[in-house]
Each structure stands twice: as structure tokens, then as C-alpha cells.
């Protein structure tokens, strides 16, 4: 019988020799992985990334901002609670660090002590990167010895910046510099500038995909009021400019909400000023224009409202149909004649 070439024994997956070889290799690789794992759970998610935790010493607001080349980084890394603090848990993520860190800080344990407690109890500490900041300004950051390089952190006054799997060692210093140089900005915008500086310095060696920005207040509030800013970009080719855009839109709607509140307090001058600011920020947003017109009509300022209704109806006739439905819901309190004058626009 003709003998097959030796190479075919290795290329043919159905030979007994090949099966034995594959089995032997699997044992070797598995044993090697077990040694290298150093006790971390390989089923745990990983989010190699850069982040910042920070506190505004004037307003007491606290923030955590993150970008990563990983889908939906905001669902893993960032944690925050008003009147308590913020957490960034990254690298080979221990998701329990988020709620556990907040719980410890809520019990009155400082961020520094809470971080030490979490890390000391974690067998996978060498693969972790973690940052905590509490409402009193205590802040701490940790980078495990086996985090993928470039991996560093810097702890500053009421802030910490940290990163792993970066392109170079310039990223974390650039984040610190940006935070210090943008002290005149509101906390949320300041955090975004830090993230942009990290990306400009080199960022994640793999690229970019998702980002998150959370801002909470200094005092405990009802759960539904907890996040003052809660913005996520889960999957985007350029997540930080998108995050910045969303923050700008958020600010515009803040002005709309302040305008509504001013109306409730009977201050139409302030309300119109806030509405005007919102419109200036979002000039193509016809819904903002529409509700401004409704407010004017409800406050006996129909002459000012009619030109706005006309602009809105011309862009989208559905708003005319919406207007017909509002009186029954008590959202438009005008006479039938006034309603008809609006619908004719």
C-alpha cells in the first residue's frame, strides 16, 4: 500500500494522529491560559478604554466620562448616583465594582477606602482598572499590573483620569492637562474636552466606537431625578463629536424646560428669553417653535404666536392636526374662534 505523505496526516482532520495532536494542543493551550488568567474570570466583559471621574468644587456636581473601541461602553464602565459619587470600572471589567462602589460610598466610606476594599477583595485585581470619586471630593484610581499597555492613571484635585490599551503614554497626561486648562467650563463640557484631548493624543490603540457622559448632583434626589445628564453613544464611527453634539442639544432643551418653568411662575419675559435661547441653539427644531407658539397662545399673545404656527405648519402639516387635538387635553386653552385662526395659518 502506498504511504501517504507525512504532511497529509496533519492536514487531514479525520486522521487519528491529527485528532491526538489537536487534543494535545488543546490541553497545552488550556493550561497556559489557566496560568496566565491569574484568577480573573474570563467570562467577565472587557472594556479597554479611557475615562475621567470628576467633581465641580463650586456646584458639587460629579461626572464620569468614557470612550472606548467597544460597543455600548456606557452599559459597563460608568456608574453614578446623586449625593453619593461616581465610578469607572474598566479593562477586564468587574461589573460589581459599579453598584458595590456606590453602595460603600453611600454608607459613608470614602472613595479612597472603598476602592482599596474592592480591589483587595478581587482575585483579578491585576487585570482591573478602577476609579472612584465621592461627594466630598475624595478620589482614587487603580491600574492593575497586567492591564494592557499603555495603561496609566493620574489622581488630581477632585478628579482622576485613567486609561488602558492606549496607543501611547501621552494619553493620560493629555487628559490631566485638558481638565486643568478647561476649568472655566461647566463640568459636563469640561469632561468632554478631556475625552477629546485623549483621542487627539492617540486614544485607544484599536480605534473608537462608543462613549458615555453621566453627571449627577451633590444631593440625594428621587431616582427618576438622579441623572442630571445621561448621554450615551453606543455605536458610532466618531463617538466623541457625537457625544458633544448631544450635550449641546441637551443644553438647548434645558432652556426650553426653564422657559416652561418660568411660564408656570408667571414670568413670561424670562420664559420668552429662555425659548429664544433654545431656538438659537436649535434653529431647525420645529417642535421647539411649536410649543413656544402654544405657550404664547395660552398667555393671550396670539398675535405673536400666529407667525410661528405658520412656519411650523408649512414645514409639517401634522402639527396642524396636533393643534386640533390639544384643547380636549387641556393643553391649549383658547376660544373656538382663536383656534380657527391658528388652523388657518
Protein Blocks (a to p, Z undefined) as FASTA:
>chain_A
ZZddfklmmmmmkbmklmmmmmmmmmmmmmmmmmmnnopafkbccddddddddddfknop
acdddddddehkllmmpccdehiaccddehjadfklmmmmmmmmmnopafklmmmmmmmm
pmklmmpccddddfkopacddddfkbccdddddddehiacddehifblklmmmmmmmmmm
mmmpcfklmmmmmmmmmmmnnpafkbpfbdcdddddfbdcdfklmpmbacddfbdfblml
mmmmmmmmmmmmmmmmmmmmmmmnopaklmmmmmmmmmmmmmmlmklmmmmmmmmmmnop
akmmmmmmmmmmmmomklmmmmmmmmmnopaccdfklmmmmmmZZ
